[in-house]
């Protein structure tokens, strides 16, 4: 029974909850971010049923998870995420772990810059 539910279409509110898109002010799950992403990413195509209510299948939810990860966790721009989604032959092949391992996270970036500056300082002592 749970397998059927997992594969069932989800409402926009359920998807906001899955993605943990909470409003910082009220703490309530927010759907406006998903609606905005629909306008920006052609891969996000909800089914419009029952007087234009949005319903999302599992494939679309996975794409939204990737978008959220790239935008929020990796700090990419919308255009950068568009390039990644458009360049992957099939959205299923976009491996988030691979992207995570090959990118520099913001917290690591500062450490890398500090190491480089220390190396430069040490090299300047030998001139």
C-alpha positions in Angstrom: 0.0 0.0 0.0 2.8 2.4 0.8 4.5 1.7 -2.6 1.3 2.9 -4.3 1.3 6.1 -2.2 4.9 6.8 -2.9 4.3 6.6 -6.6 1.0 8.6 -6.4 0.9 12.2 -7.6 1.6 14.7 -4.8 0.0 18.1 -4.4 2.1 21.3 -4.4 1.8 21.4 -0.6 3.0 17.9 -0.2 6.0 18.6 -2.4 6.8 21.7 -0.4 6.9 19.5 2.7 9.0 16.9 1.0 11.5 19.6 -0.1 11.3 21.2 3.3 10.6 24.6 1.8 9.5 26.5 4.9 8.9 30.2 5.2 11.5 31.8 7.5 9.0 34.1 9.0 6.1 31.9 9.7 7.6 28.4 9.6 4.8 27.2 7.3 5.6 25.2 4.2 5.7 27.6 1.3 4.6 26.8 -2.3 5.6 30.0 -4.0 9.2 28.8 -4.6 7.9 25.8 -6.5 5.7 27.9 -8.6 8.6 30.2 -9.4 10.8 27.3 -10.3 8.1 26.1 -12.7 8.5 29.4 -14.6 12.3 29.0 -14.7 12.9 25.3 -15.4 11.2 23.6 -18.4 11.8 20.2 -16.8 9.2 21.0 -14.0 5.9 20.1 -15.5 3.1 19.5 -13.0 -0.2 18.0 -14.1 -3.0 20.5 -13.8 -6.2 18.8 -12.7 -9.3 19.8 -10.8 -9.6 23.5 -11.6 -5.8 24.0 -12.2 -4.6 22.3 -9.0 -1.0 21.2 -9.5 0.0 17.6 -9.0 3.6 16.3 -9.3 4.8 12.8 -10.2 7.9 11.2 -8.7 10.2 12.1 -11.6 9.2 15.8 -11.3 9.8 15.7 -7.5 13.3 14.3 -8.1 14.0 17.1 -10.5 12.8 19.6 -7.9 15.1 18.0 -5.3 18.0 18.5 -7.7 17.1 22.1 -8.3 16.8 22.8 -4.6 20.2 21.1 -3.9 22.0 23.0 -6.6 20.4 26.4 -5.8 20.3 26.2 -2.0 23.1 23.8 -0.9 25.6 24.4 -3.7 24.8 28.2 -4.1 24.5 28.0 -7.9 22.6 30.5 -9.9 19.4 29.8 -11.8 21.3 30.0 -15.1 23.9 27.6 -13.8 21.3 25.1 -12.8 19.5 25.5 -16.2 22.8 24.7 -18.0 23.3 21.5 -15.9 19.7 20.4 -16.4 19.7 21.2 -20.1 23.1 19.5 -20.7 22.2 16.2 -19.1 20.9 13.9 -21.8 18.4 12.4 -19.3 17.6 14.1 -16.0 17.8 10.7 -14.3 21.5 10.7 -15.1 22.2 13.8 -13.0 24.0 12.4 -10.0 23.9 14.8 -7.0 26.7 13.0 -5.2 28.9 13.5 -8.2 28.1 17.2 -8.4 28.6 17.6 -4.7 32.0 15.9 -4.8 33.2 17.9 -7.8 32.2 21.3 -6.6 33.6 23.6 -4.0 31.2 24.3 -1.2 31.2 27.8 0.3 32.6 26.7 3.6 35.4 24.9 1.9 36.1 27.8 -0.4 37.1 30.1 2.4 39.5 27.5 3.7 41.1 27.0 0.3 41.6 30.8 -0.1 43.2 31.0 3.4 45.6 28.1 2.5 46.6 29.8 -0.8 47.2 33.1 1.0 49.5 31.4 3.5 51.4 29.7 0.7 51.8 33.1 -1.0 53.0 34.7 2.2 55.6 32.0 2.8 56.8 32.2 -0.8 57.2 36.0 -0.5 59.6 35.5 2.5 62.1 33.7 0.2 62.4 36.6 -2.3 
